[in-house]
C-alpha cells in the first residue's frame, strides 16, 4: 500500500508513534451480570457483546469469536512530554461510568475520556457512540466527540477494532486502498504491511465467516499488526480525516464526527 505523504491523519506514519500507546495500555438486550457484558443480537447467528463502559467486548458466532474489543482511544501529551493513553476502559473513563441505553435496533452510549474513578476528575473528551443495526449481521458505529480542555495530543482520537491474531490463524485480510486496488494478505505474523496501511475497506476472513469494515467518506481508516511490537492483535483504527500535524491541538469545544460500518457475513 503506497501512502501519500500528505494523506489524512489515519496513515501509516502513525504506526511507530502509536506503539507506546498500545503497549501502555435494539431490539432485545440481554443482561449478563456474571460476565459483566451486555448481549446485543444483530442476527440469528451473530451477537455483539458490550463492556460496562460502552465499548465492544466481542462479536461472536457459534463457531467462535470474530472480533475482540472495540473502543475509543487517544494519547495526550503530559507537561513532561510523555504520552498519556486515554481509552474507553477502567480508570480512563470519567467516573468509571457511562450512560448506556438501548432502543429499537440501536445502542446509545454517552461518557467522557479523562479522569478516573471520581466524577470530579478532569474530563478531556466528551463522547457519544451510536451502535445501529442496519441489516442482519450489519451495524454502524457512529462517534461524536467534543474536546473539553486545552491540550496537546500525540495521537488523535480514533475508534479501534481489535481482531485477535490467534483467532485468525490461517486466515486472510483483503484490503482495498484509496484507489480501489485490492490486495490480499495472509494473517500470519509479519505478512501485513509494516507500520500500517491506509485502506477504504478491510475484510477479515476466518473459515466460513468474514468481517467487513468500511468507514464513511468523512472517516479515515488505518490497519496495523500489533505483533510488530509484542501485542497480539490485528488492528483497525478509524477517526476524523485531518492533516497529520503532530502534536495535535484543538480549541475547547472542537467537535469531531466519524463512522464505520461493520458487516459479519457467512460465505455461501
N, C-alpha and C positions, 0 to 999 in steps of 0.2 A: 504494500500500500504506500503510495507516494504522498507525503503530506505537503501541502502548500505552506511555505514559510509564513504566510500571512493568514493561515487558517484560523478558525474560530478557537475559542478557549479550550474546547474539548479536543485537543490534538495530541499527537504522540509526544510532543515535548514535555507534556505533563507527566510522562512515565517516571522519570527519575525523581522529580520533586514530590510526587505522591508517596514515595516509598516510606519516609518517616511516619507519615500519617497512617499508613496501613499497618506498619509494624506496631506503632503505639496503640495503636488502637484496634335493597338486597332482599334479596329475597329472604332466606332463612339464615339466622345467625345462631349457631350452637355454642354455648359457653362450655369450656373445658377447664375448670378451676385447677385440677391437678397438674395439667400440663402448662397452665398459665398462658394459654393461647386462645384465640377466637377462630373458629372454623367458618369459612365462607364458601359454600359450594357454588361453582360457576358452571358446572355441567354435571351430568350423572357420574362422570368419571374423574373430574378434576376438582380438587379442593385447595383453596388458599387459606393458610393459617397466619393470623396476625399476632404479633407480640403485644404485651400490655402497653407498650409505648407507641403503638400505631404503625410500626413498620411491618413488613412481611417477615414472618418467621420461616415459612417454606411454602412451596407449591408442590403438591403430591398427587400421584395417581396410585392405583392398586399395585403397579409394578415398582413403585418406589418414588424417591424424591427427584423432581426435575429442576427445582430452583431452591437455593438456600435463602439467605437473608436479602431483604430489600429495604433500604433506609436512606435518609439524608445524611450527608457527610460534608465537612468543610474543615479548613485549618486556619486558625487565627494566629497572627504574629504577636508574640508577647513583647513586653518592654525590653527584654533581654535579647530579642531577635529570634527566639525559638518558635517552632510551630506548635500550636496548641490544638490538638484534634478535637473537633466537635462532631458528634454523630447522634443519631436517634437511638440512644441507648441509656442505660442506667448511669447516673452521675453526670450526664451531659445534656439531658433534657431538663429544663427549668422545673423545679419542684418534683422531679421524677414522676411526672404525670402528664397525660394529655386528655383532651375530651375526644371521645370516640362514639360516633352514632351510626346506626345502620338504618337503611330505608329500602325502598324497592330497588333491588339490584345495585345498591351503592353503599359504600362505607366512607364516612367522612371523619377526618382526624384534624385536630387543632392543637397546637402547642408552641413551644419556643425552644431553640437551642441556646445553650449557655446557662451557667448557674449550676445547679446540683439539686440536692435534696430539699433545700429550703425555698419556699416561694419567694423570699426576698432576694435570692441570689440574682446577680445581674443577667438579664436576658440579652442575647446578641441578635438572634434572628427569629422573628415570629413566623410561623408557617401554618398553612392548611394543606392537607392532602385529600384528594378525592379518588377513591378506587371505584370505578364504574364498570359494571358488566355491559358489554355491547353486543355480545353473541355468546353462544355456548363455548366455553373454554377461552374466551377473549375478554380482556379488561384493559381499561385505560388507567394510568396513574397520572393525575394532574396535580402539580405543585404550584402554590402561590406563596411567595416569601417576601417579608419586609425586613430590612436591616434597621435595627433599633439604636445602635451606638456608632460613634466614630471609631473605626478600627481599620487595621491593615490585615490583609489576608494573603497567605502564601498559596492557598488553593481556594478557588471559589466554591460556592455551594453547588452540589450535584446530588442526584439520586442514584445510588449504587445498587446494582443487582449482582448477587454473588452466586456463581454456578460452581459447586464443589467439584474439584477436578476428579476426585475419586469416584464420583457418581457418573462421570462422563468418560471413564477409562474405555478406550477403544471407540470412542465416538468421533464426531466431526463438527466443525464450525464453518458455516458458509457466510462469508462477508460480502456485502455489496457496497462498493466505495461511492464517493461523491459523484463519479462519472457513470455510475451504473455498471461498472465492471465487477463480475463475480469471481471469487476465488475461494476454494475450499481447503481447509487446514485440518489435519488430524488433531485431536485434543491431547495428544501426547505432550509431555513436558518438552519445552524448547522448540516446539513446532510453530507456535504463533509468532507474529512479528514482534521483534524486540522493541521495547519501550512503548508499546502500544500502537494502535492503528485507528484512524478515523473510519467511520462507516455510516451508511444510511440505513442499513438493515443487517441484522445478525440472526442466523438460525443455528441453534444448538440441537444436535440430533443424538439420540441415545436409543438404540433398539428400534422399537416401533413408534417411539414418541419424538416429537420435536417441539422446541420453544422458539418462537419468532419474536424478536424485539425490534421495534421500529419507532423512532422518535418522530415528533411532529416537525413540520418545516421550520419552525422557530426554535427548535431544540437541537443542540449538538450532541453527538454520541462518540464515545471512545472505548476501545476494547483493550484489556490488559490481561496478561498471565502472571498472577501474583507469585507463582512458583519461582519466578526470577529472583525474588528477594526473600524466599523462605516461607511464604504463605502457602495456602492450599486451594486457591480458587481461580476460576476464570471470571473476570470482572467486566461488567458493562456499567459505564457511568454516563448519565445524561444531565445536561444543565443548559442554562440560558446561553444563547450564542452571544459572544462578546470578544473583542480583540484580546490577544494574550499580552497583557501589560502588567506583569507581576512586579512588585506587590500590588494587590488589588485594593482599592479604596472606594467606598461608596458613601455618599452623603446620607445622613439619617433620613429615613423614610423611603430610600430606594427600594423599588419593588421589582421582583423577578418572577417570571412565569415560565414553566416548561412542562412538557407532557410526553409520555411514551406509551405505546401500545404493546401489550404482551399477549401473545396467542399461543395456546397449548393445543397441539394437533397430533392426531394419531394417523400414521401413514396407512393407506389402503392395502 
